[in-house]
Amino acid sequence: MSDLSDSVGTLWVVIWLGVVVFFIWTMWRVYEKAGKPGWACLIPIYNGLVMLDMAGKSRWWFLGYLVPILNIVLACIVAVEIAHRFGKSTAFGWGLILLGFIFYPILAFGDAEYHAA
């Protein structure tokens, strides 16, 4: 029985690592499509600053991410603005917020192009 549980545990770790690698690749492509370095998605804090740049927002907005409740509102605004910059609708922006695991790959691997304002 222990061998079976070890195998199942190993399988879950492999699947989890595959999902993590896929989403790193996804965000890397989104950043590159926006003309930003792909590696920026890997660096905590800096990736948030780059997302603000992609959304056309001031880096000072990052301080708002430190305030509870306000951080959620700002993250939603940034996601919707990123959708707009990629030529997508506000509804797509809400898709980025609520179902990012589906909508970010659409941005990354679809034909959407980034347009700075």
C-alpha positions in Angstrom: 0.0 0.0 0.0 2.9 2.4 0.8 4.3 1.9 -2.7 1.0 2.9 -4.3 0.7 6.0 -2.2 4.3 6.9 -3.0 3.5 6.5 -6.7 0.4 8.6 -6.5 2.3 11.3 -4.6 5.0 11.3 -7.2 2.5 11.6 -10.0 0.8 14.6 -8.3 4.2 16.3 -7.9 5.0 15.7 -11.6 1.6 17.0 -12.7 1.9 20.1 -10.4 5.4 20.8 -11.7 4.0 20.6 -15.3 1.3 23.0 -14.5 3.8 25.4 -12.9 6.1 25.3 -15.9 3.2 25.8 -18.2 2.0 29.0 -16.4 5.6 30.3 -16.2 5.8 29.8 -20.0 2.4 31.5 -20.4 3.3 34.6 -18.4 6.7 34.7 -20.0 5.0 34.9 -23.4 2.5 37.6 -22.2 5.4 39.7 -20.9 7.3 39.3 -24.2 4.3 40.2 -26.3 4.1 43.4 -24.3 7.7 44.2 -25.1 8.9 43.4 -21.6 11.6 40.9 -20.6 10.0 37.4 -20.1 12.1 36.7 -17.1 10.4 39.5 -15.2 7.5 37.2 -14.5 9.8 35.2 -12.2 10.8 38.0 -9.9 8.5 38.8 -7.0 7.6 42.5 -6.6 9.3 43.4 -9.9 6.7 41.4 -11.8 4.0 43.5 -10.3 5.8 46.7 -11.3 6.2 45.4 -14.9 2.4 44.5 -14.9 1.7 48.1 -13.9 3.9 49.3 -16.8 2.0 47.0 -19.2 -1.3 48.4 -17.9 0.0 52.0 -18.4 -0.3 52.7 -14.7 2.2 54.6 -12.5 4.6 52.4 -10.5 3.4 54.3 -7.4 0.2 52.2 -7.7 2.3 49.4 -6.3 2.0 51.0 -2.8 -1.8 50.4 -3.2 -1.1 46.7 -3.4 0.0 46.9 0.2 -3.4 48.1 1.4 -6.1 45.4 2.1 -9.2 45.7 -0.1 -7.6 48.4 -2.2 -5.1 45.8 -3.6 -8.0 43.7 -5.0 -9.6 46.8 -6.6 -6.3 47.8 -8.2 -5.5 44.3 -9.4 -8.9 44.2 -11.1 -8.2 47.6 -12.8 -4.8 46.5 -13.9 -6.2 43.2 -15.4 -8.9 45.0 -17.3 -6.4 47.6 -18.6 -4.0 44.8 -19.7 -7.0 43.2 -21.6 -7.7 46.5 -23.3 -4.0 46.9 -24.2 -4.2 43.5 -25.9 -7.3 44.6 -27.8 -9.6 42.6 -25.7 -12.9 43.6 -24.0 -13.6 44.5 -20.4 -15.4 41.1 -20.2 -12.1 39.5 -21.2 -10.4 41.5 -18.4 -12.8 40.0 -15.9 -11.9 36.6 -17.4 -8.3 37.4 -16.5 -9.4 38.2 -13.0 -11.7 35.3 -12.4 -10.4 32.6 -14.7 -6.8 33.6 -15.3 -5.7 30.0 -15.8 -7.8 30.0 -19.0 -7.6 33.6 -20.2 -3.8 34.3 -19.7 -3.0 31.3 -22.0 -5.4 32.8 -24.6 -3.4 36.0 -24.4 -0.1 34.2 -24.6 -0.7 31.8 -27.3 -3.5 33.5 -29.3 -3.2 36.2 -31.9 -3.7 39.1 -29.5 -1.1 41.9 -29.9 -0.1 44.4 -27.3 -0.8 48.1 -28.1 0.7 50.7 -25.8 -1.5 53.7 -25.5 
